Amino acid sequence: MSRIKISYNTKIFILVAIILAVCEGAFIAFQYVREQQYRRDQLNAQLMVLNYQLLDHFDGGVVNVEEWERTVDLPIKMLRMSIFDLDGNILYDNKGLDSISNALELPELKMAAEPGSNKGYSVHESAFSPDEFYYYAALKEGDVIARTGALEYSVGVSEFLKIDRTFIWYAILIYAIILFISYIITLRNGLTLKRLSNFAKKAESGEEIYDAEVFPNNELGNIAHNIVLLYMKLQRTVADRDRKAALAVKEEQEKTRIKRELTNNINHELKTPVSAISLELETLITRKDQITEAQRDMLINRCKANSDRLLNMIQDILLLNRLEDGASVIQRELLSLRDVVDEVMESVQAKADAAGIEIEIDLPESMMMLGNASLLGSIFRNLITNSINYSGASKFYIKLQVEDEAGFRLIIGDNGSGIPSEHLEHLFDRFYRIENGRSRSKGGTGMGLAIVKNSAKFHHGDITVRNVPSGGLEFTLTLSKN
């Protein structure tokens, strides 16, 4: 048999209802007893009044009760009236009783006869029925004691003893109001605890919590809301930490991969010119008597070209390492970008003329920025050298697209043949060549565009490349002024 599951707020409400019911019952019982005592005190006071009246009509030992009862509208009927002397002898009794044994032992008479007191009150069980009671009040004046008794169910006594139950209905009404208020409070607190319980289950299962649930606007609700917010902050902190750790691991793995590839590429790229130099020198040494002067000059020139290529490659590697690992120590100075471009174009003008390439420069005269002239020059030198060597273009252009307070955006391109689109994403990788043989024959190291990319980043900029639909390759270069 399955157990009935009761929510926490229902349990709290039931407990509060029970406590309130107990308190309400205790209050009603206490008030009922007080009301009973109050009613008895009223009856006693009325009986005392009758005692005073009885004594007032006692004159010389004669009481004209019949005349008194005819002239006075008594509130209580069936009264038992007696007058005693201090020895307990009956001086008058309206029922005709002439003596009572041990009269002074009656509680009400005993209390009235005590020194310092003149009043007494008690309840006697009826001699005719155990379910009926007589209420007696005694009053001493001088040397006589008046005693008046009323039967519990006689006319008038029942009115005096009747309990006014209005207070019970008021108590029930107040109980209902307090119970309703308690229900609202426990419902609100129960809602807080329920939502807090749901949050605890989500937290225990490791579920991500993005939004804090709306809690009731009370002290408990505010505490619960703050707990959820603290957990969310902790969760975001842990997530950020894990994300950064994963990113660091990924970056470290990527660095390891790049270093491995770089080592392999360097090994491969260095091996080619070193092997060529070794072979050419070996030929010069072993066959020096068998080769002509022209062949000797050719081998020496090849040695020189390969050694120059080797030297350029080493310089490019050192420059890249310097950009990546020691960029903070590279000096910057205020310079004119236009002057850097003009200087580079002047140095390659003869080579461009020989290749039949027209150079167009559309830049303002003043393009001041904080940078390194050598690195900026390497950007433009590599781009125009590649265009001269590989594009087959007839025109190479540099123009300013945007200038603002932050920096410059330049468009650099040619009208040559462009490159296959699958090579575009790898164009700035180290040692990447579209045509290895052709590139080496031009003396390229495969690191020119990698230097361009890193030089742009050094100046807080970037460079992208695209094929122009009408033909040619176009670079978009951004550079920061500061």
N, C-alpha and C positions, 0 to 999 in steps of 0.2 A: 504494500500500500504506500503510494507516494505521499510525501509530506507536503502540506500546503506551504508554499513559500510566501512569507509576509515581508513586505518592504520595510526598510529601516524606519522611514518616516511614519508608517502605519504602527509599527511597534512603539515608537515614541509617543504617538497620539494615544494609543490604547493605555500606555502607562500613565500618561498625564490624565486621561479620563478617569482611570481607577483612583489615582491620588486625589483628584478633585472630588470624586464621588465619596471617598472616605471622609475627606474634610467637610463636604457638604452634609453628609450624614451626621457627623459629630456635631456640626453647628446646629442642625435641626434638632437633634436630641437635647443638646444643651439649652437651646432656646425653648424647647418644649417644657423641659423641667423648670426653667425660669418662669415660663408662663403659668405653669401649674402653681408654683409657689406664689406668684403674684396674685393669682385668683384666690388662693387660700387666704392670703393676707387681706384681700378685699373682703372675703367672707368674715374673717376674724374681726376686721374693723367694723363691719356692719353689726356683728353680734355684740361687740363692745358698746356700740351706740345703743343697741337695745338694752344692754345691761344698765347703762346710764339712765335710760328712760324708765326701766323697771325700778331702780332705786329712787328715782324722782317721785314715783307713784307709791313708794313704800312709806307709809306714814303711821307711826305708832304700831307697827307690826301688821298693818292692814294694806292689802294691795287689791285695788279694784281692777283686776285684769279685764273682766268682761266689758266694763265701761271704756277701758283704754283701747281694747281691740275694736270696740265699736266706733270710737272717735278717731282712731289713727289707722291710716292705710298702710299696714305693715308690708314691706317688700317680701318677707318670708313667711310662709304659712306653716302650720303644724309645729310651732315652736314648743320647746320644753323649757320652762322657766322656773327657777328655784332661787330661794334666798336662804343662806346659812348664817349661823352665828360663828364666832371664832372657835367654838368647841365642836363644830360639825353638826349641830342640830338644825333641822329644817324649820325655818320660820315661815316659809311659804313655798308652795309647789302648785303650779297650775294644773297638774295632772292628779292632785289629791294625795300625793305621796307624803307620808308623815315622818319617815326616817330612812336613812341610808347607812348601813354599817360601814364603819371606817371611812366616813365621808372625806375626812381631811387627807386620806391617802390617794384620793382622786388627783391625777396629775395637774389638772387645771386649778383645783383648789389649793393644792400644795404649793404650786408656783405663785399664786396670788397671795398666799399667807406668809410667804417668806419675807424676812426683814428687807426693806429697801425695794421691795417690789409689790405692786398691787394688781398685777394682771397675770393671767395664765391662759394657756390654749392647748388643746389636745384633741385627738380623734379616737372615738370609741367604736368598737364593733357592736353592731346592733344585737340585742339579746334574742331577737326574733329571726333574724336572717344573717348568716355570715357574710353575705355579699353586700350588706348595707352597713353604712357607717354614720355615726353621729359626730358632728363637729361642735365642740364645746368651747365657750369663752367665759372666763371668770373675771370679775372685777371687785376689788375690796375697797369699801369706803367706811371709815370708822371701824365699828365692831361688827359689821355685817359683810357678807360676800354674795354678790349676785352672780348667778350662773345661768347662761342661756345656751340651749342646744338646738341644732337643726339637723333634720335627717337629710342625707346626701341627695336623695331623689325627690325631696319635697319641692313644692312650688317655690321658686325664688332661689333656692340653693343651687339647683342645676344651672340657672342663669349665671350665678356668680362663678361657678366652677367650669363653665363652658369655655374651652380653649379657642381663642381666635386663631384660626389656621391661615390667615392671610400671609403671615410671614413665611409659611412653607412655600406658597406659590411664588412669592418674591425670591426666595432662596433658589427655587427651581429655575426661575427665569434668569437669575444671575448666573447660575450654574451653566445654563444653556449658552448664555452670551460668552462666558469665559471659555467654555468648551469650543465654541465656534472660533473665537480668537486663537485659541491653542491650535485648532486644526489648521488655520491659515498659516500660523508661524511654523508649525511642524511640516506643513506642506512645502513652504518656501525653503526651510532648512533641509527637508528631505530631498528637494530638487537639487540643492547644492551638493548634498552628499552623494546623490545618484550620479550627477555629472562628474563629481570628483572620483567616484568609483569607476566610471567609464574611462576617465583619463588614466587612472592607475592601471587598468587592464591594458589600455593601449601602450602605456609606458613599459609595462612588464613584458609585453610581446615585442617591444622594439619598434612599434609602428610610429611613423613620422607624424608629428602633430604640427600643422601649419597655422591653424587659427585657434585662438583660445575661445572656449565656449562662454556664452553670456551667463554669468551667475547673478542671482538676486542681489540687489543693492543693499546689502547689510554687512555686518562685521565678518560673519562666517563666509559670505559670498566674496568679500574683498580678499580675505585670506586665501580662499581657494583659487581665485583669479590670479593672485600674485604667485601662488605655487605653480600654476600652469605656465605663467609667463616665464618664471625662472627656469622651468624645465625646457621650454621652447628655446630660450637663450642658450642653455647648456647644450641642447640638441644641435642648435645651429653652430655653436662653437666646436663641438665634437665633429660635426659634418665638415666644417671648414678645415679643421685640423686634419681630418682623414683625407679631404680633397687635396689639401696642400702636400700632405705626405705622399699621396698617390702621384700628384703632379711632379714632386721632387724625384720620386723613384722613376717616373717615366722620363723626366728630363735627364736623370743620371744614365738611364738605359740608352736614351737617344744620344747622349754625349759619348757613351761607350761605343755605340754603333758607329757614330760619325768618326770617332778616333780610329776605330778598326778599319773603316772604309778609307779614311784618310791615309792611314799607314800603308794599306794595300795599294792605294792609288799612288802615293809618293814612291813606294817601292817600285811600282810598275813604271811610273813616269821617269824616275831617276835612272832606272835600269836601261831604258832605251838610249838616252844620250851617252851614258857612261859606256855602254856596250859598243856604241858606234865609235866613240873616241878610242876605246881600247883596240877595236878592230883596225881602225885607220892607223893608229900608232904602230900596231903590230905589223901591218903591211909596210909602213915606212921603214921599220927596223929590219924585218926579215927579207924584204925584197928591194932593198935600197939600190942594189946594183942592176935590178931588172926593170925598174920603172923609169919612165922618161921624166924630164923636168916638168912638163905640163901635168903629168899624173901626180908628181910629188906636190906641186902647188895646189892641185885639186884636193888631195887628201889633207893637206895642211889647212886649207880653207874650210873643209868639212869639220875638222877638229875644232877650229875656231868657232864655227857656227854652233856646233853641239855644246861646246863649253859655254858660249854666250847664252844658249837656251837653258843650260843647266844653271848658270848663274842667275838668270832672270827668274827661273822657277824657284830657286832658293830665296831670292829676294821677295817674290810674291808670297811664299809660304810664311816668311818672317813677318811681312806686312799684315797678312791675315791674322796670324797669331797675336800680333801686337794690337790689332783692332778688337779682337775678341777678348783677350786677357788683360790688356793694359791700356784700354781706351782712356782711362781717367788721367793718365800721365801724358797723353798726347796734347801738345800745346795748341791753343786756339788764339786767334787774333782777329781784330776787326779788319776786314778786307772787302774789296769790291769783287763780286762774283763775275761781273762783266770783264774785269781785267784778267781773271783766271782763265775764262773761256777764250779771250783774245790771244793770250799767251800760248795756250794749247793749240789753238787753230793755226797760229803762225808757225809753230814747230812742225806741224804735219801738212802744211800747205803744199810743199813740193811733192810729197808722196801722193796727196789727193789729186794734184794736177796730173801726175804721171798716170793715175788710175782713171782719169777723166771724170772726176767727181767735183761738182760745184758745191761750195760751202756757203750756206745762207745763215746769217746771224740776225735775229730780230729780238734784241734785248735792249732795255734802257741803259743809258750810260752809267747811272748810279744804281748799283744793287748791293748796298752795304749789308754785311752780315758778320756774325762771329763764327769763325771756322778755321780749318787747317788748309792752307793753300795747296799743299802737296796731295792730300787726299781728294780734295775737290778736283784738282787737275787730273788725278788718276781716273775719276769718273768719266770725264769728257774724252780723255785720251783713249781709254779702252773702247768707248762706244764708237768713236770715229775710226779707230784702227780696225775694229771688227767690220765696220761698214765698208772701208776701203778694201780689206782683204777678202771678204766673203759675200757681200751683198750683190755685187754687180750693178750697183745703183749709179745714177748719173747726178743725183743731187742728195746732199746731206743738209739737214736744217736743225736749228735750235731756236725756239721761240718761247716767250713768256706767255703763259696762259692766265695765271692769277698771281697778284701780289697783294698781301694784306699785312696787318701788323705782326702776324705770327711768322710769315715766311713767304716762300716762292713755290709756284708750281710751273715746271718747264715741260715742254713737249720736245722730244729729241727723236729724230727718225730719218728715214731715207725712202727712196722710191724703188728700192731694189726688189729682189725676188722673195723676200721674207723667209720664213722657215716653216716646216710642217707643224701643224697645231699640236701634235703629240709631244713635241719637244719644249713647248713654251713653259710648262710648269717646272722643268728641270734646268732651265737656261741659266739660273744663277747658282747651280750646284758646283762644288769644286770639281775640277778635272772633267767636267761634262763637255763632250764634243759631239757635234752633230755629224761631222765627217772627220774621223780621227786622222786619216792619212793626210787629208787636205789641210787640216788644222796644223799638224806638225810641220808640214812643208812650208807653212807661212811663219813658222817660228813661235806659234802660240803655246802657252803653258796650260791652257784649260782652266785658269783661275782668274782671268780678267774680270768676268761678270760677277764672280763671287766677291772680288775686291770692290766692284761698283756697289753691290748690294750692302756690304758692310760699311763702306764709306758713307752711303746715304743714311744708314742707321746711326752712325757716329754723329751725324749732324741732325739727329732727331727727325729724320725724314724716312722716305721709302721710295722704291722704284718698282714699277710694273711694266709689263710688255704686252703688246698685241700685234697681230697682223692687220695691216691696213687693207680694207676690201679692194682698193684700187691698185694695191701692190706696195710692198715694202714693209718694214718693221718699224714700230713706233713705241718709244719708251715715255712713260710719264714719271717725272722725277719731282719729288717734294723735298724741300730743305727748310729748316727752321732758321730764323734770323738770329735767335739767341741760343 
